């Protein structure tokens, strides 16, 4: 058993320098190209938008005379549809934005 272990140790010792045999020779590789530049965010451009919605509200009114609530109250409110359409253009100057 000692002979096998001794033989394995000698074989490992002898074989190890063979892995590093070509490290002394220079390797010439082309440098990796630089990554493309990151696109710069800008607000310049034109746009169109549209939207629609429905709204409703109720509001209760309590009448108070001389600090005493009256017997009657009133409710007012509204309900309705809302629609909108828009177009515009923006242009960015450095850190300023102009739009129409």
RAMO-V456968 format. One record per pair of residues at least 6 apart in sequence whose C-alpha atoms are under 7 Angstrom apart, sorted by the first residue. I is the first residue (numbers start at 1). J is the second residue. Records with the same first field share a line. If there is no record, write none. Layout:
# RAMO-V456968
I=J  J
This chain:
# RAMO-V456968
42=92
43=90  91  92
44=90  91  92
45=89  90  91
46=88  89  90
47=87  88  89
48=86  87  88
49=85  86  87
50=84  85  86
51=83  84  85
52=82  83  84
53=81  82  83
54=80  81  82
55=79  80  81
56=78  79  80
57=77  78  79
58=75  76  77  78
59=75  76  77
60=74  75  76
61=73  74  75
62=69  73  74
63=69  70  73
64=70
88=100
89=99  100
90=97  98  99  100
91=97  98  99
92=98
